[in-house]
């Protein structure tokens, strides 16, 4: 065999070896992709298998590489690739102190009562109690709306919706007067303090009221009366009444 023939044979052998290596790498890549597919299926189904663990590790590695790439391209974090660290306890207290407190907005005409922005949310209420509070607040806002607000102003042609707004205002005032007579002075003041001025159990307790549980019960009792006023035909569940009725029924049945 001549030197040229030897070189040709060596080139063919190298080409065949390289093709075998490429084929082997391709097979390994397909096997890895198949394993990751099975791992993704196991992870999605909640199965803790070896494939699922490998899939989670690979996903974290890929996400970390993408995050590092974004950080390198955006060192100022303009795109928001990195979430800011959570504030510490001292910083949270400083933010709480700097937060604006309840504000008081006075009617510009100076003839209506003060309206205080609510700063305490009503929590732990049932659906009909929240609806009753919303109905009362809507009537209050309608009844004591300024005559200079939009809707009362006459149009260019002398028309406008002034009469309709005025009738709504009169009807709201009538409902409020009837509700005040029905509730009485004590429950009326409680209703205004809670719904209009955002007074919760904690605020009432600071000013000498009973414990939070007692105040919460009183608030819910007043809102139940308000709900019965706005929707008299709808019966709402009374847990105490149901429990007492069950006790009476059981005791009378045992006595028989």
N, C-alpha and C positions, 0 to 999 in steps of 0.2 A: 504494500500500500504506500503510495507516494505521500509526500507531505501535504499536497493539496487535498487529497482524498481524506487524510486524517483531519484537516481543518474543517472540511465540509461535514464530516461525521460528528466532530465535536460541536459544531454549530447546531446541527439537527438535534443532538442530545440536549444541548442547553435550551433550545426552543421547546422541546418536549417537556423538559423539567419545569420551565417557567409556566407553560400552559397547565401543567399539573398543579403547580403551586397556586395559580389563579383559580383553577377549578376547586381546589381544596379550600381556599379562602372564601370563595363564593358559597360553597356548601356550608362552611362554618357560619357565615353571615346569615344564610337562610335559616339555619338551625337556631341561631340566637334570636332572630326575629320571630320564629315560631314559638320559642320558649317565652318570649316577652308577650306574645299574643295570649298564650295560655295563662301567663301570670296576670295579665290585665283582666281576663275573664274571671280568674279566681279572686282577684282583689275586688272586682265589682260585685261578685256574689258574696263577699264577706268570708271567704275561706282562707285560713292562714296556712298556706302551703309554701314550699320552697320557691316555686315559681313566682308566687305573689310577692314574697319578700324581695326577690331579685328585681321584680318590676318596680316596687316602691323605691328601692335603692337607686335604680337607674333613673327613675323620674326625678328624684331629688338631685341627683348629680347633674342632669340636664338642666333643671331649673336653676341650680346654682351657677352653672356655666353661663346661662342666658342672663342672669342677674349681674354677674361679674362683667359680662360684655356691656350691658346697659350702663353700669356704673362707670366703666372706663370711658364710654362715649359721652356720659353726662355727669361730670364730677360735681356739678352744682345742684343736682337732684331737681332739675327744672321739670322733668317729666313725671316726677313722683314715683320713681322706681323703688325707693326705699321709704318705708313708713317711719315717721318720726318717733322717737322713744316716748313711752308713756311718762307723763309728769309724775314727779315724786310727791310725797305727802306734804312737804312744805310748800311746793308750788301749787298744789291743789287748794290748800288753805288760803294762799295769797290770792288765787283767782276767785275763790268764794267770797273773800272780803271785798275784792274790787268789783264784784258783780253788783249792778245797780239794784237798789231795794225797790219796794213798791212805790209807785208814783201816784200822785193825786192830780186828776185832770178836772179843772173847774169849768163849768159851763160859761162860754164867753159872754152870754147875756147877763149873767149874775143873778138870774131869777129862779133857776132850778137848783136842785140839790147837788152835792158833790158826787162825782162818780169815780170810784177808785179802781184802778187796774188790778185785776185779780192776779195774785202771785202764788196762790195755793191751789193745787189741783184736787178735785174731789175724787178720792180713791175708795175702793171697796164698796161702791154703790151698785145696786142692781140696775137693770136696764130702765125700768119704769121710774126709778128715782132720778136717774140722770136725765131722762126725758122731761120729768117734772121741773127740774132745775133749769133746763134749757127753755121750757115754756115760760117760766116766770121771768127769766132774764130777757127773753124776747119781748114780753109785754112791758117790762120796765123800760127797756130801751125805746120802745115805740111810744110809750106814754110820756116820757120826759125828753123826747127829742126836741132839739131847738127848732123854732119856727123859721130860722134862717138857713136851715139845712136844705140840701137839694131835694126837690119835690114839693116844697112849700113855696118856692119862688114862682111868681107868675110868669107865663111865657110871653113872647113878644105880641102874640095875637090876643092876649088876655085870657088864654086858656090855661092848660097845664093840669097837673094832677094834684093841686092843692086840696081840693075838696075830698078826694079819695084818701089822701094822707091824713087829713084832719079827722075824717070819720074813723080811720084805723086808730088814731091817737085817742079819740074819745072812747072807743070800745075797749082799748087796752086799759085806760084809766078806770073804766067801769068794772072790768074784771079784777083789777088790783084792789079796788075798794071792797068788792064782795069777798075777795080772798082774805083781806085784812080782817073783816068782820067775822069771817068763819074761823080763822086761826086764833084770834085773840092777840093781845099785846105781846105776850111772852113768845109764842111761836112765830109771830110776825117779825120780831126783832132778830130771833135766831135765823130765820130764813134770809133776811137781808144781810146779816153778817156773814153767812156762809156763802151764799150764791153771788151777791154783789161785791162784797169786800174781801172774799177769799179767806175768811177766818176758818182755820181748821182746828182739830182737837188740841194740837200742841199750843197754838196761839191762845186758845181759850183757857187752857190749863195754866199758862203763864200768868194770866190775869185773875186767877183765883177760882176757876171753874173746877169741877170734879175731875176724876181720872179720865184718861183718854177713852177708855171703853164706855164709860157713862156718857161722855159727850158725843161719841160716835153713835151710840144708840139713840140719843135725843135728836141728832141731826137726821138720822134715817126715819125716825118717827114723824118728824115735821115734814120731810119730803114725801112720806107716804100720804099724809093728809093733803099735801099740794097735788100729788098725783090723782087722788080721789076727787079733787075739785075740778081739775082740767079734764079728766076722763072718768066721769062717775059710773059709766056702765061697764067699765073694765075692772074685773076683780083681780087683785094682785095677791100673791101668796104671802101669808102671814105665818112665819115659822113658829112663833110662840103660840098663836091661836091654834094651829094644827097640832102642836104637841099637847097643849092642854085639852083639846077636844079628844085626842087619842087616850089620854089618861082618864078622862071622865067616862068615855065609852068602855074602857077596860074595867074600871072599878064598878060601874053599874052592871056590866055583864057578869062580873064575879059575884056581885051581891045577889043577882038573880039565881 
